[in-house]
Amino acid sequence: MASQEDFFATPGPLSTFPAPGLRDIQRHITTHNEAGAGVFLPLDNGDHHSNMANGRAISNIIYNQSGLPVDLNGTADVK
């Protein structure tokens, strides 16, 4: 059996996101407007994924918060 280093030395089949044959992923982020009503931000399918393990996997982080405890007040999590 080949070593792990040999396995990852050869590029895997994934070079684009989403992987070939899969639908594009779009994030639907909710917030609120000045009147306090719930609204959606513009669709986002941008900078939340990365190629991993030399093309053998892709990570997709849909939601991330910059600190603990999570601050969901106002638009702190959107900023």
mmCIF file of the N, C-alpha and C atoms, coordinates in Angstrom:
data_MODEL
# 
_entry.id   MODEL 
# 
loop_
_atom_site.group_PDB 
_atom_site.id 
_atom_site.type_symbol 
_atom_site.label_atom_id 
_atom_site.label_alt_id 
_atom_site.label_comp_id 
_atom_site.label_asym_id 
_atom_site.label_entity_id 
_atom_site.label_seq_id 
_atom_site.pdbx_PDB_ins_code 
_atom_site.Cartn_x 
_atom_site.Cartn_y 
_atom_site.Cartn_z 
_atom_site.occupancy 
_atom_site.B_iso_or_equiv 
_atom_site.pdbx_formal_charge 
_atom_site.auth_seq_id 
_atom_site.auth_comp_id 
_atom_site.auth_asym_id 
_atom_site.auth_atom_id 
_atom_site.pdbx_PDB_model_num 
ATOM 1   N N  . MET A 1 1  ? 0.833   -1.179 0.000   1.00 0.00 ? 1  MET A N  1 
ATOM 2   C CA . MET A 1 1  ? 0.000   0.000  0.000   1.00 0.00 ? 1  MET A CA 1 
ATOM 3   C C  . MET A 1 1  ? 0.880   1.245  0.000   1.00 0.00 ? 1  MET A C  1 
ATOM 4   N N  . ALA A 1 2  ? 0.501   2.238  -0.775  1.00 0.00 ? 2  ALA A N  1 
ATOM 5   C CA . ALA A 1 2  ? 1.276   3.476  -0.880  1.00 0.00 ? 2  ALA A CA 1 
ATOM 6   C C  . ALA A 1 2  ? 1.166   4.275  0.411   1.00 0.00 ? 2  ALA A C  1 
ATOM 7   N N  . SER A 1 3  ? 2.201   5.056  0.673   1.00 0.00 ? 3  SER A N  1 
ATOM 8   C CA . SER A 1 3  ? 2.174   5.893  1.867   1.00 0.00 ? 3  SER A CA 1 
ATOM 9   C C  . SER A 1 3  ? 1.220   7.066  1.662   1.00 0.00 ? 3  SER A C  1 
ATOM 10  N N  . GLN A 1 4  ? 0.864   7.705  2.758   1.00 0.00 ? 4  GLN A N  1 
ATOM 11  C CA . GLN A 1 4  ? -0.043  8.846  2.688   1.00 0.00 ? 4  GLN A CA 1 
ATOM 12  C C  . GLN A 1 4  ? 0.588   9.970  1.858   1.00 0.00 ? 4  GLN A C  1 
ATOM 13  N N  . GLU A 1 5  ? 1.902   10.167 1.984   1.00 0.00 ? 5  GLU A N  1 
ATOM 14  C CA . GLU A 1 5  ? 2.585   11.194 1.208   1.00 0.00 ? 5  GLU A CA 1 
ATOM 15  C C  . GLU A 1 5  ? 2.468   10.916 -0.291  1.00 0.00 ? 5  GLU A C  1 
ATOM 16  N N  . ASP A 1 6  ? 2.625   9.657  -0.700  1.00 0.00 ? 6  ASP A N  1 
ATOM 17  C CA . ASP A 1 6  ? 2.477   9.291  -2.108  1.00 0.00 ? 6  ASP A CA 1 
ATOM 18  C C  . ASP A 1 6  ? 1.047   9.520  -2.593  1.00 0.00 ? 6  ASP A C  1 
ATOM 19  N N  . PHE A 1 7  ? 0.073   9.189  -1.750  1.00 0.00 ? 7  PHE A N  1 
ATOM 20  C CA . PHE A 1 7  ? -1.333  9.344  -2.108  1.00 0.00 ? 7  PHE A CA 1 
ATOM 21  C C  . PHE A 1 7  ? -1.661  10.800 -2.397  1.00 0.00 ? 7  PHE A C  1 
ATOM 22  N N  . PHE A 1 8  ? -1.226  11.715 -1.545  1.00 0.00 ? 8  PHE A N  1 
ATOM 23  C CA . PHE A 1 8  ? -1.553  13.127 -1.712  1.00 0.00 ? 8  PHE A CA 1 
ATOM 24  C C  . PHE A 1 8  ? -0.629  13.844 -2.699  1.00 0.00 ? 8  PHE A C  1 
ATOM 25  N N  . ALA A 1 9  ? 0.450   13.213 -3.118  1.00 0.00 ? 9  ALA A N  1 
ATOM 26  C CA . ALA A 1 9  ? 1.333   13.833 -4.103  1.00 0.00 ? 9  ALA A CA 1 
ATOM 27  C C  . ALA A 1 9  ? 0.666   13.912 -5.470  1.00 0.00 ? 9  ALA A C  1 
ATOM 28  N N  . THR A 1 10 ? -0.216  12.978 -5.760  1.00 0.00 ? 10 THR A N  1 
ATOM 29  C CA . THR A 1 10 ? -0.943  12.975 -7.025  1.00 0.00 ? 10 THR A CA 1 
ATOM 30  C C  . THR A 1 10 ? -2.230  13.780 -6.851  1.00 0.00 ? 10 THR A C  1 
ATOM 31  N N  . PRO A 1 11 ? -2.452  14.803 -7.692  1.00 0.00 ? 11 PRO A N  1 
ATOM 32  C CA . PRO A 1 11 ? -3.661  15.616 -7.545  1.00 0.00 ? 11 PRO A CA 1 
ATOM 33  C C  . PRO A 1 11 ? -4.934  14.786 -7.672  1.00 0.00 ? 11 PRO A C  1 
ATOM 34  N N  . GLY A 1 12 ? -5.924  15.130 -6.861  1.00 0.00 ? 12 GLY A N  1 
ATOM 35  C CA . GLY A 1 12 ? -7.218  14.476 -6.915  1.00 0.00 ? 12 GLY A CA 1 
ATOM 36  C C  . GLY A 1 12 ? -8.080  15.064 -8.025  1.00 0.00 ? 12 GLY A C  1 
ATOM 37  N N  . PRO A 1 13 ? -9.300  14.596 -8.163  1.00 0.00 ? 13 PRO A N  1 
ATOM 38  C CA . PRO A 1 13 ? -10.155 14.995 -9.276  1.00 0.00 ? 13 PRO A CA 1 
ATOM 39  C C  . PRO A 1 13 ? -10.884 16.321 -9.081  1.00 0.00 ? 13 PRO A C  1 
ATOM 40  N N  . LEU A 1 14 ? -10.826 16.911 -7.888  1.00 0.00 ? 14 LEU A N  1 
ATOM 41  C CA . LEU A 1 14 ? -11.609 18.110 -7.613  1.00 0.00 ? 14 LEU A CA 1 
ATOM 42  C C  . LEU A 1 14 ? -10.777 19.376 -7.796  1.00 0.00 ? 14 LEU A C  1 
ATOM 43  N N  . SER A 1 15 ? -11.196 20.222 -8.698  1.00 0.00 ? 15 SER A N  1 
ATOM 44  C CA . SER A 1 15 ? -10.492 21.486 -8.907  1.00 0.00 ? 15 SER A CA 1 
ATOM 45  C C  . SER A 1 15 ? -11.449 22.671 -8.946  1.00 0.00 ? 15 SER A C  1 
ATOM 46  N N  . THR A 1 16 ? -12.742 22.411 -8.959  1.00 0.00 ? 16 THR A N  1 
ATOM 47  C CA . THR A 1 16 ? -13.737 23.477 -8.991  1.00 0.00 ? 16 THR A CA 1 
ATOM 48  C C  . THR A 1 16 ? -14.780 23.243 -7.914  1.00 0.00 ? 16 THR A C  1 
ATOM 49  N N  . PHE A 1 17 ? -15.491 24.298 -7.584  1.00 0.00 ? 17 PHE A N  1 
ATOM 50  C CA . PHE A 1 17 ? -16.576 24.202 -6.611  1.00 0.00 ? 17 PHE A CA 1 
ATOM 51  C C  . PHE A 1 17 ? -17.829 24.749 -7.230  1.00 0.00 ? 17 PHE A C  1 
ATOM 52  N N  . PRO A 1 18 ? -18.917 24.056 -7.192  1.00 0.00 ? 18 PRO A N  1 
ATOM 53  C CA . PRO A 1 18 ? -19.053 22.702 -6.660  1.00 0.00 ? 18 PRO A CA 1 
ATOM 54  C C  . PRO A 1 18 ? -18.383 21.676 -7.571  1.00 0.00 ? 18 PRO A C  1 
ATOM 55  N N  . ALA A 1 19 ? -18.231 20.481 -7.077  1.00 0.00 ? 19 ALA A N  1 
ATOM 56  C CA . ALA A 1 19 ? -17.621 19.415 -7.868  1.00 0.00 ? 19 ALA A CA 1 
ATOM 57  C C  . ALA A 1 19 ? -18.466 19.161 -9.118  1.00 0.00 ? 19 ALA A C  1 
ATOM 58  N N  . PRO A 1 20 ? -17.845 18.682 -10.185 1.00 0.00 ? 20 PRO A N  1 
ATOM 59  C CA . PRO A 1 20 ? -18.588 18.439 -11.424 1.00 0.00 ? 20 PRO A CA 1 
ATOM 60  C C  . PRO A 1 20 ? -19.833 17.575 -11.185 1.00 0.00 ? 20 PRO A C  1 
ATOM 61  N N  . GLY A 1 21 ? -20.949 18.004 -11.769 1.00 0.00 ? 21 GLY A N  1 
ATOM 62  C CA . GLY A 1 21 ? -22.194 17.271 -11.654 1.00 0.00 ? 21 GLY A CA 1 
ATOM 63  C C  . GLY A 1 21 ? -23.076 17.698 -10.490 1.00 0.00 ? 21 GLY A C  1 
ATOM 64  N N  . LEU A 1 22 ? -22.555 18.555 -9.602  1.00 0.00 ? 22 LEU A N  1 
ATOM 65  C CA . LEU A 1 22 ? -23.346 19.026 -8.472  1.00 0.00 ? 22 LEU A CA 1 
ATOM 66  C C  . LEU A 1 22 ? -23.851 20.442 -8.722  1.00 0.00 ? 22 LEU A C  1 
ATOM 67  N N  . ARG A 1 23 ? -25.008 20.761 -8.132  1.00 0.00 ? 23 ARG A N  1 
ATOM 68  C CA . ARG A 1 23 ? -25.569 22.099 -8.272  1.00 0.00 ? 23 ARG A CA 1 
ATOM 69  C C  . ARG A 1 23 ? -24.710 23.122 -7.545  1.00 0.00 ? 23 ARG A C  1 
ATOM 70  N N  . ASP A 1 24 ? -24.759 24.359 -8.021  1.00 0.00 ? 24 ASP A N  1 
ATOM 71  C CA . ASP A 1 24 ? -24.102 25.453 -7.343  1.00 0.00 ? 24 ASP A CA 1 
ATOM 72  C C  . ASP A 1 24 ? -24.797 25.684 -6.004  1.00 0.00 ? 24 ASP A C  1 
ATOM 73  N N  . ILE A 1 25 ? -24.026 26.006 -4.986  1.00 0.00 ? 25 ILE A N  1 
ATOM 74  C CA . ILE A 1 25 ? -24.579 26.254 -3.664  1.00 0.00 ? 25 ILE A CA 1 
ATOM 75  C C  . ILE A 1 25 ? -24.691 27.754 -3.447  1.00 0.00 ? 25 ILE A C  1 
ATOM 76  N N  . GLN A 1 26 ? -25.828 28.186 -2.938  1.00 0.00 ? 26 GLN A N  1 
ATOM 77  C CA . GLN A 1 26 ? -26.030 29.589 -2.612  1.00 0.00 ? 26 GLN A CA 1 
ATOM 78  C C  . GLN A 1 26 ? -26.438 29.703 -1.158  1.00 0.00 ? 26 GLN A C  1 
ATOM 79  N N  . ARG A 1 27 ? -25.842 30.665 -0.468  1.00 0.00 ? 27 ARG A N  1 
ATOM 80  C CA . ARG A 1 27 ? -26.203 30.915 0.927   1.00 0.00 ? 27 ARG A CA 1 
ATOM 81  C C  . ARG A 1 27 ? -27.351 31.905 0.958   1.00 0.00 ? 27 ARG A C  1 
ATOM 82  N N  . HIS A 1 28 ? -28.329 31.626 1.785   1.00 0.00 ? 28 HIS A N  1 
ATOM 83  C CA . HIS A 1 28 ? -29.450 32.530 2.023   1.00 0.00 ? 28 HIS A CA 1 
ATOM 84  C C  . HIS A 1 28 ? -29.315 33.022 3.462   1.00 0.00 ? 28 HIS A C  1 
ATOM 85  N N  . ILE A 1 29 ? -28.857 34.252 3.615   1.00 0.00 ? 29 ILE A N  1 
ATOM 86  C CA . ILE A 1 29 ? -28.595 34.803 4.940   1.00 0.00 ? 29 ILE A CA 1 
ATOM 87  C C  . ILE A 1 29 ? -29.728 35.741 5.318   1.00 0.00 ? 29 ILE A C  1 
ATOM 88  N N  . THR A 1 30 ? -30.274 35.535 6.507   1.00 0.00 ? 30 THR A N  1 
ATOM 89  C CA . THR A 1 30 ? -31.360 36.398 6.978   1.00 0.00 ? 30 THR A CA 1 
ATOM 90  C C  . THR A 1 30 ? -30.822 37.465 7.920   1.00 0.00 ? 30 THR A C  1 
ATOM 91  N N  . THR A 1 31 ? -31.492 38.597 7.923   1.00 0.00 ? 31 THR A N  1 
ATOM 92  C CA . THR A 1 31 ? -31.205 39.696 8.835   1.00 0.00 ? 31 THR A CA 1 
ATOM 93  C C  . THR A 1 31 ? -32.514 40.438 9.054   1.00 0.00 ? 31 THR A C  1 
ATOM 94  N N  . HIS A 1 32 ? -32.457 41.674 9.413   1.00 0.00 ? 32 HIS A N  1 
ATOM 95  C CA . HIS A 1 32 ? -33.675 42.463 9.586   1.00 0.00 ? 32 HIS A CA 1 
ATOM 96  C C  . HIS A 1 32 ? -33.460 43.864 9.009   1.00 0.00 ? 32 HIS A C  1 
ATOM 97  N N  . ASN A 1 33 ? -34.553 44.491 8.593   1.00 0.00 ? 33 ASN A N  1 
ATOM 98  C CA . ASN A 1 33 ? -34.471 45.849 8.053   1.00 0.00 ? 33 ASN A CA 1 
ATOM 99  C C  . ASN A 1 33 ? -34.696 46.874 9.164   1.00 0.00 ? 33 ASN A C  1 
ATOM 100 N N  . GLU A 1 34 ? -34.730 48.145 8.788   1.00 0.00 ? 34 GLU A N  1 
ATOM 101 C CA . GLU A 1 34 ? -34.880 49.218 9.761   1.00 0.00 ? 34 GLU A CA 1 
ATOM 102 C C  . GLU A 1 34 ? -36.173 49.103 10.562  1.00 0.00 ? 34 GLU A C  1 
ATOM 103 N N  . ALA A 1 35 ? -37.214 48.531 9.963   1.00 0.00 ? 35 ALA A N  1 
ATOM 104 C CA . ALA A 1 35 ? -38.505 48.377 10.643  1.00 0.00 ? 35 ALA A CA 1 
ATOM 105 C C  . ALA A 1 35 ? -38.536 47.132 11.538  1.00 0.00 ? 35 ALA A C  1 
ATOM 106 N N  . GLY A 1 36 ? -37.469 46.371 11.546  1.00 0.00 ? 36 GLY A N  1 
ATOM 107 C CA . GLY A 1 36 ? -37.415 45.172 12.373  1.00 0.00 ? 36 GLY A CA 1 
ATOM 108 C C  . GLY A 1 36 ? -37.959 43.926 11.701  1.00 0.00 ? 36 GLY A C  1 
ATOM 109 N N  . ALA A 1 37 ? -38.371 44.040 10.448  1.00 0.00 ? 37 ALA A N  1 
ATOM 110 C CA . ALA A 1 37 ? -38.903 42.878 9.721   1.00 0.00 ? 37 ALA A CA 1 
ATOM 111 C C  . ALA A 1 37 ? -37.760 42.008 9.199   1.00 0.00 ? 37 ALA A C  1 
ATOM 112 N N  . GLY A 1 38 ? -37.980 40.705 9.210   1.00 0.00 ? 38 GLY A N  1 
ATOM 113 C CA . GLY A 1 38 ? -36.981 39.785 8.684   1.00 0.00 ? 38 GLY A CA 1 
ATOM 114 C C  . GLY A 1 38 ? -36.845 39.906 7.175   1.00 0.00 ? 38 GLY A C  1 
ATOM 115 N N  . VAL A 1 39 ? -35.612 39.958 6.697   1.00 0.00 ? 39 VAL A N  1 
ATOM 116 C CA . VAL A 1 39 ? -35.329 40.053 5.261   1.00 0.00 ? 39 VAL A CA 1 
ATOM 117 C C  . VAL A 1 39 ? -34.134 39.161 4.939   1.00 0.00 ? 39 VAL A C  1 
ATOM 118 N N  . PHE A 1 40 ? -33.961 38.861 3.659   1.00 0.00 ? 40 PHE A N  1 
ATOM 119 C CA . PHE A 1 40 ? -32.794 38.128 3.180   1.00 0.00 ? 40 PHE A CA 1 
ATOM 120 C C  . PHE A 1 40 ? -31.768 39.105 2.624   1.00 0.00 ? 40 PHE A C  1 
ATOM 121 N N  . LEU A 1 41 ? -30.497 38.840 2.881   1.00 0.00 ? 41 LEU A N  1 
ATOM 122 C CA . LEU A 1 41 ? -29.423 39.575 2.222   1.00 0.00 ? 41 LEU A CA 1 
ATOM 123 C C  . LEU A 1 41 ? -29.310 39.051 0.793   1.00 0.00 ? 41 LEU A C  1 
ATOM 124 N N  . PRO A 1 42 ? -28.587 39.761 -0.091  1.00 0.00 ? 42 PRO A N  1 
ATOM 125 C CA . PRO A 1 42 ? -28.399 39.227 -1.449  1.00 0.00 ? 42 PRO A CA 1 
ATOM 126 C C  . PRO A 1 42 ? -27.776 37.827 -1.410  1.00 0.00 ? 42 PRO A C  1 
ATOM 127 N N  . LEU A 1 43 ? -28.142 36.990 -2.372  1.00 0.00 ? 43 LEU A N  1 
ATOM 128 C CA . LEU A 1 43 ? -27.596 35.633 -2.440  1.00 0.00 ? 43 LEU A CA 1 
ATOM 129 C C  . LEU A 1 43 ? -26.079 35.669 -2.501  1.00 0.00 ? 43 LEU A C  1 
ATOM 130 N N  . ASP A 1 44 ? -25.474 34.666 -1.932  1.00 0.00 ? 44 ASP A N  1 
ATOM 131 C CA . ASP A 1 44 ? -24.019 34.604 -1.875  1.00 0.00 ? 44 ASP A CA 1 
ATOM 132 C C  . ASP A 1 44 ? -23.578 33.185 -2.203  1.00 0.00 ? 44 ASP A C  1 
ATOM 133 N N  . ASN A 1 45 ? -22.762 33.031 -3.210  1.00 0.00 ? 45 ASN A N  1 
ATOM 134 C CA . ASN A 1 45 ? -22.159 31.719 -3.473  1.00 0.00 ? 45 ASN A CA 1 
ATOM 135 C C  . ASN A 1 45 ? -20.656 31.879 -3.650  1.00 0.00 ? 45 ASN A C  1 
ATOM 136 N N  . GLY A 1 46 ? -20.108 32.828 -2.918  1.00 0.00 ? 46 GLY A N  1 
ATOM 137 C CA . GLY A 1 46 ? -18.729 33.238 -3.119  1.00 0.00 ? 46 GLY A CA 1 
ATOM 138 C C  . GLY A 1 46 ? -17.688 32.548 -2.288  1.00 0.00 ? 46 GLY A C  1 
ATOM 139 N N  . ASP A 1 47 ? -17.022 33.306 -1.463  1.00 0.00 ? 47 ASP A N  1 
ATOM 140 C CA . ASP A 1 47 ? -15.745 32.944 -0.874  1.00 0.00 ? 47 ASP A CA 1 
ATOM 141 C C  . ASP A 1 47 ? -15.875 32.131 0.413   1.00 0.00 ? 47 ASP A C  1 
ATOM 142 N N  . HIS A 1 48 ? -16.601 31.040 0.394   1.00 0.00 ? 48 HIS A N  1 
ATOM 143 C CA . HIS A 1 48 ? -16.780 30.241 1.605   1.00 0.00 ? 48 HIS A CA 1 
ATOM 144 C C  . HIS A 1 48 ? -16.402 28.784 1.400   1.00 0.00 ? 48 HIS A C  1 
ATOM 145 N N  . HIS A 1 49 ? -15.592 28.504 0.414   1.00 0.00 ? 49 HIS A N  1 
ATOM 146 C CA . HIS A 1 49 ? -15.167 27.127 0.168   1.00 0.00 ? 49 HIS A CA 1 
ATOM 147 C C  . HIS A 1 49 ? -13.681 27.117 -0.180  1.00 0.00 ? 49 HIS A C  1 
ATOM 148 N N  . SER A 1 50 ? -13.046 25.978 -0.023  1.00 0.00 ? 50 SER A N  1 
ATOM 149 C CA . SER A 1 50 ? -11.640 25.862 -0.390  1.00 0.00 ? 50 SER A CA 1 
ATOM 150 C C  . SER A 1 50 ? -11.313 24.423 -0.766  1.00 0.00 ? 50 SER A C  1 
ATOM 151 N N  . ASN A 1 51 ? -10.385 24.301 -1.678  1.00 0.00 ? 51 ASN A N  1 
ATOM 152 C CA . ASN A 1 51 ? -9.901  23.005 -2.118  1.00 0.00 ? 51 ASN A CA 1 
ATOM 153 C C  . ASN A 1 51 ? -8.958  22.458 -1.047  1.00 0.00 ? 51 ASN A C  1 
ATOM 154 N N  . MET A 1 52 ? -9.093  21.170 -0.727  1.00 0.00 ? 52 MET A N  1 
ATOM 155 C CA . MET A 1 52 ? -8.264  20.567 0.315   1.00 0.00 ? 52 MET A CA 1 
ATOM 156 C C  . MET A 1 52 ? -7.622  19.279 -0.195  1.00 0.00 ? 52 MET A C  1 
ATOM 157 N N  . ALA A 1 53 ? -6.598  18.867 0.503   1.00 0.00 ? 53 ALA A N  1 
ATOM 158 C CA . ALA A 1 53 ? -5.956  17.565 0.285   1.00 0.00 ? 53 ALA A CA 1 
ATOM 159 C C  . ALA A 1 53 ? -5.588  17.364 -1.178  1.00 0.00 ? 53 ALA A C  1 
ATOM 160 N N  . ASN A 1 54 ? -5.037  18.416 -1.796  1.00 0.00 ? 54 ASN A N  1 
ATOM 161 C CA . ASN A 1 54 ? -4.554  18.346 -3.174  1.00 0.00 ? 54 ASN A CA 1 
ATOM 162 C C  . ASN A 1 54 ? -5.642  17.866 -4.141  1.00 0.00 ? 54 ASN A C  1 
ATOM 163 N N  . GLY A 1 55 ? -6.850  18.427 -3.973  1.00 0.00 ? 55 GLY A N  1 
ATOM 164 C CA . GLY A 1 55 ? -7.933  18.106 -4.900  1.00 0.00 ? 55 GLY A CA 1 
ATOM 165 C C  . GLY A 1 55 ? -8.718  16.857 -4.570  1.00 0.00 ? 55 GLY A C  1 
ATOM 166 N N  . ARG A 1 56 ? -8.564  16.347 -3.374  1.00 0.00 ? 56 ARG A N  1 
ATOM 167 C CA . ARG A 1 56 ? -9.300  15.146 -2.979  1.00 0.00 ? 56 ARG A CA 1 
ATOM 168 C C  . ARG A 1 56 ? -10.520 15.464 -2.118  1.00 0.00 ? 56 ARG A C  1 
ATOM 169 N N  . ALA A 1 57 ? -10.659 16.729 -1.717  1.00 0.00 ? 57 ALA A N  1 
ATOM 170 C CA . ALA A 1 57 ? -11.808 17.146 -0.905  1.00 0.00 ? 57 ALA A CA 1 
ATOM 171 C C  . ALA A 1 57 ? -12.002 18.649 -1.068  1.00 0.00 ? 57 ALA A C  1 
ATOM 172 N N  . ILE A 1 58 ? -13.209 19.108 -0.765  1.00 0.00 ? 58 ILE A N  1 
ATOM 173 C CA . ILE A 1 58 ? -13.505 20.530 -0.761  1.00 0.00 ? 58 ILE A CA 1 
ATOM 174 C C  . ILE A 1 58 ? -14.267 20.833 0.519   1.00 0.00 ? 58 ILE A C  1 
ATOM 175 N N  . SER A 1 59 ? -13.819 21.860 1.236   1.00 0.00 ? 59 SER A N  1 
ATOM 176 C CA . SER A 1 59 ? -14.554 22.267 2.431   1.00 0.00 ? 59 SER A CA 1 
ATOM 177 C C  . SER A 1 59 ? -15.516 23.383 2.043   1.00 0.00 ? 59 SER A C  1 
ATOM 178 N N  . ASN A 1 60 ? -16.629 23.450 2.732   1.00 0.00 ? 60 ASN A N  1 
ATOM 179 C CA . ASN A 1 60 ? -17.653 24.451 2.448   1.00 0.00 ? 60 ASN A CA 1 
ATOM 180 C C  . ASN A 1 60 ? -18.188 24.947 3.784   1.00 0.00 ? 60 ASN A C  1 
ATOM 181 N N  . ILE A 1 61 ? -17.772 26.146 4.161   1.00 0.00 ? 61 ILE A N  1 
ATOM 182 C CA . ILE A 1 61 ? -18.196 26.716 5.432   1.00 0.00 ? 61 ILE A CA 1 
ATOM 183 C C  . ILE A 1 61 ? -19.362 27.655 5.161   1.00 0.00 ? 61 ILE A C  1 
ATOM 184 N N  . ILE A 1 62 ? -20.547 27.246 5.568   1.00 0.00 ? 62 ILE A N  1 
ATOM 185 C CA . ILE A 1 62 ? -21.753 28.013 5.285   1.00 0.00 ? 62 ILE A CA 1 
ATOM 186 C C  . ILE A 1 62 ? -21.931 29.161 6.273   1.00 0.00 ? 62 ILE A C  1 
ATOM 187 N N  . TYR A 1 63 ? -21.568 28.976 7.522   1.00 0.00 ? 63 TYR A N  1 
ATOM 188 C CA . TYR A 1 63 ? -21.735 30.036 8.523   1.00 0.00 ? 63 TYR A CA 1 
ATOM 189 C C  . TYR A 1 63 ? -20.526 30.046 9.436   1.00 0.00 ? 63 TYR A C  1 
ATOM 190 N N  . ASN A 1 64 ? -20.030 31.236 9.727   1.00 0.00 ? 64 ASN A N  1 
ATOM 191 C CA . ASN A 1 64 ? -18.876 31.379 10.586  1.00 0.00 ? 64 ASN A CA 1 
ATOM 192 C C  . ASN A 1 64 ? -19.047 32.642 11.415  1.00 0.00 ? 64 ASN A C  1 
ATOM 193 N N  . GLN A 1 65 ? -18.689 32.584 12.666  1.00 0.00 ? 65 GLN A N  1 
ATOM 194 C CA . GLN A 1 65 ? -18.742 33.750 13.548  1.00 0.00 ? 65 GLN A CA 1 
ATOM 195 C C  . GLN A 1 65 ? -17.331 34.021 14.029  1.00 0.00 ? 65 GLN A C  1 
ATOM 196 N N  . SER A 1 66 ? -16.979 35.281 14.196  1.00 0.00 ? 66 SER A N  1 
ATOM 197 C CA . SER A 1 66 ? -15.594 35.633 14.500  1.00 0.00 ? 66 SER A CA 1 
ATOM 198 C C  . SER A 1 66 ? -15.218 35.506 15.967  1.00 0.00 ? 66 SER A C  1 
ATOM 199 N N  . GLY A 1 67 ? -16.150 35.305 16.871  1.00 0.00 ? 67 GLY A N  1 
ATOM 200 C CA . GLY A 1 67 ? -15.760 35.245 18.268  1.00 0.00 ? 67 GLY A CA 1 
ATOM 201 C C  . GLY A 1 67 ? -16.726 34.466 19.125  1.00 0.00 ? 67 GLY A C  1 
ATOM 202 N N  . LEU A 1 68 ? -16.336 34.289 20.375  1.00 0.00 ? 68 LEU A N  1 
ATOM 203 C CA . LEU A 1 68 ? -17.177 33.628 21.366  1.00 0.00 ? 68 LEU A CA 1 
ATOM 204 C C  . LEU A 1 68 ? -17.354 34.571 22.534  1.00 0.00 ? 68 LEU A C  1 
ATOM 205 N N  . PRO A 1 69 ? -18.513 34.659 23.090  1.00 0.00 ? 69 PRO A N  1 
ATOM 206 C CA . PRO A 1 69 ? -19.734 34.012 22.652  1.00 0.00 ? 69 PRO A CA 1 
ATOM 207 C C  . PRO A 1 69 ? -20.232 34.615 21.362  1.00 0.00 ? 69 PRO A C  1 
ATOM 208 N N  . VAL A 1 70 ? -21.028 33.872 20.633  1.00 0.00 ? 70 VAL A N  1 
ATOM 209 C CA . VAL A 1 70 ? -21.583 34.349 19.370  1.00 0.00 ? 70 VAL A CA 1 
ATOM 210 C C  . VAL A 1 70 ? -22.481 35.561 19.634  1.00 0.00 ? 70 VAL A C  1 
ATOM 211 N N  . ASP A 1 71 ? -22.297 36.616 18.833  1.00 0.00 ? 71 ASP A N  1 
ATOM 212 C CA . ASP A 1 71 ? -23.087 37.842 18.985  1.00 0.00 ? 71 ASP A CA 1 
ATOM 213 C C  . ASP A 1 71 ? -24.091 37.925 17.849  1.00 0.00 ? 71 ASP A C  1 
ATOM 214 N N  . LEU A 1 72 ? -25.355 37.660 18.130  1.00 0.00 ? 72 LEU A N  1 
ATOM 215 C CA . LEU A 1 72 ? -26.404 37.731 17.125  1.00 0.00 ? 72 LEU A CA 1 
ATOM 216 C C  . LEU A 1 72 ? -27.219 39.016 17.229  1.00 0.00 ? 72 LEU A C  1 
ATOM 217 N N  . ASN A 1 73 ? -26.734 39.984 18.006  1.00 0.00 ? 73 ASN A N  1 
ATOM 218 C CA . ASN A 1 73 ? -27.415 41.254 18.155  1.00 0.00 ? 73 ASN A CA 1 
ATOM 219 C C  . ASN A 1 73 ? -27.103 42.183 16.981  1.00 0.00 ? 73 ASN A C  1 
ATOM 220 N N  . GLY A 1 74 ? -28.117 42.936 16.557  1.00 0.00 ? 74 GLY A N  1 
ATOM 221 C CA . GLY A 1 74 ? -27.898 43.833 15.429  1.00 0.00 ? 74 GLY A CA 1 
ATOM 222 C C  . GLY A 1 74 ? -27.473 43.045 14.214  1.00 0.00 ? 74 GLY A C  1 
ATOM 223 N N  . THR A 1 75 ? -26.427 43.486 13.563  1.00 0.00 ? 75 THR A N  1 
ATOM 224 C CA . THR A 1 75 ? -25.889 42.759 12.403  1.00 0.00 ? 75 THR A CA 1 
ATOM 225 C C  . THR A 1 75 ? -24.445 42.344 12.650  1.00 0.00 ? 75 THR A C  1 
ATOM 226 N N  . ALA A 1 76 ? -24.073 42.126 13.914  1.00 0.00 ? 76 ALA A N  1 
ATOM 227 C CA . ALA A 1 76 ? -22.699 41.781 14.245  1.00 0.00 ? 76 ALA A CA 1 
ATOM 228 C C  . ALA A 1 76 ? -22.213 40.544 13.523  1.00 0.00 ? 76 ALA A C  1 
ATOM 229 N N  . ASP A 1 77 ? -23.059 39.542 13.364  1.00 0.00 ? 77 ASP A N  1 
ATOM 230 C CA . ASP A 1 77 ? -22.639 38.302 12.699  1.00 0.00 ? 77 ASP A CA 1 
ATOM 231 C C  . ASP A 1 77 ? -22.518 38.477 11.197  1.00 0.00 ? 77 ASP A C  1 
ATOM 232 N N  . VAL A 1 78 ? -23.237 39.430 10.615  1.00 0.00 ? 78 VAL A N  1 
ATOM 233 C CA . VAL A 1 78 ? -23.148 39.665 9.173   1.00 0.00 ? 78 VAL A CA 1 
ATOM 234 C C  . VAL A 1 78 ? -21.897 40.464 8.827   1.00 0.00 ? 78 VAL A C  1 
ATOM 235 N N  . LYS A 1 79 ? -21.531 41.377 9.695   1.00 0.00 ? 79 LYS A N  1 
ATOM 236 C CA . LYS A 1 79 ? -20.337 42.204 9.445   1.00 0.00 ? 79 LYS A CA 1 
ATOM 237 C C  . LYS A 1 79 ? -19.096 41.341 9.457   1.00 0.00 ? 79 LYS A C  1 
# 
